[in-house]
């Protein structure tokens, strides 16, 4: 890590330490499925039309180097809401239920007097699958095939935004409820495949001579991102109108998307940067506006960070840490980021979502400009120098001796020491669950 990055991280922490916490602030989590960081304008996408996301970054803190824990929606959100990695919270694959004996964000906020409402648009987030509804007072999981022609497995941005708007207006008319602080989560899924061409939101097509394999998929994908931003902007205006008072807004993605890089299309099975790197923005009272933080952060840091901002005590044994440390807490050494890649299948045997624990396909760790990746399926470990190869295209043929032992050992020790939850019961998925998970590509 270069000195400039350290200084930026220190400036971020110092600014937060001097900011007083707001009283009973709302918390709004806006998330987008399958969103690569480099598909957002403020992250450098030249052809992106993402004014709503860009405006949020201008009003708050942009995390330049944010990573997911795994490229799968259900397990990634379980990490966001528990500050635990998938082996620990138990939802290692989509449609696996996370542990019920661990605290979750909505439950912790409910105990602190918050009302909690969620609006989800991806079938894998249904309450009977991962169990992310725990702690929410309202969990909107209506999937309407007539309104969403792509299939019931995905609700489009207009549908999910309007559902949240209607609920917010009803809440605003209820004097008792409108006086409580609110935790609102709205999840958009449009960038998930299949990618649709959104009229009025398509980026310029590349010149014919510059078109490469898969360009139309990338073009449609960006169209979906631009479309989501439009509805995210409209919803943000409604939130501004109907949710007065102090409010923290967190924007992020569950994971990215590979588009041919490393000979892979999709997400989940590998741990390279297109899958691992996500956009993440935080804005609210007392937070500096327009700040870019290049220090490494992860989705496991979300729960301890927002709890500290909201003045709610965090539970013990978290695997992330607050980005708003209490006064006197030292910055410490640079922190590694760990990512897991695993099989898509939600099924074990036939329609079962629990099984004896088994190793994932890949695990990786990034630290100080270097990355080590262990592939369990190929039984090999490779190293990258991210300072000269940020796209991870050239594995080091002869890694320096000062790099290999410490990084490789640290990755192995991390995975070895990670608590690994083994589900004790096997739950049969419904025929509808199997159908929708297949349509998402989550059943091999």
KAHUSUL-V53477 format. One record per helix or strand. SS is the DSSP state (H for helix, E for strand). FROM is the first residue (numbers start at 0). TO is the last residue. Records with the same first field share a line. If there is no record, write none. Layout:
SS: FROM-TO / FROM-TO
This chain:
H: 2-16 / 36-38 / 40-42 / 50-58 / 72-81 / 85-88 / 104-110 / 122-124 / 156-171 / 174-177 / 207-209 / 214-241 / 260-262 / 272-275 / 298-309 / 400-416 / 430-438
E: 25-31 / 60-66 / 69-69 / 114-118 / 121-121 / 137-139 / 153-153 / 181-187 / 246-252 / 257-258 / 264-265 / 276-277 / 279-282 / 290-297 / 336-340 / 351-351 / 361-366 / 369-374 / 379-384 / 427-427
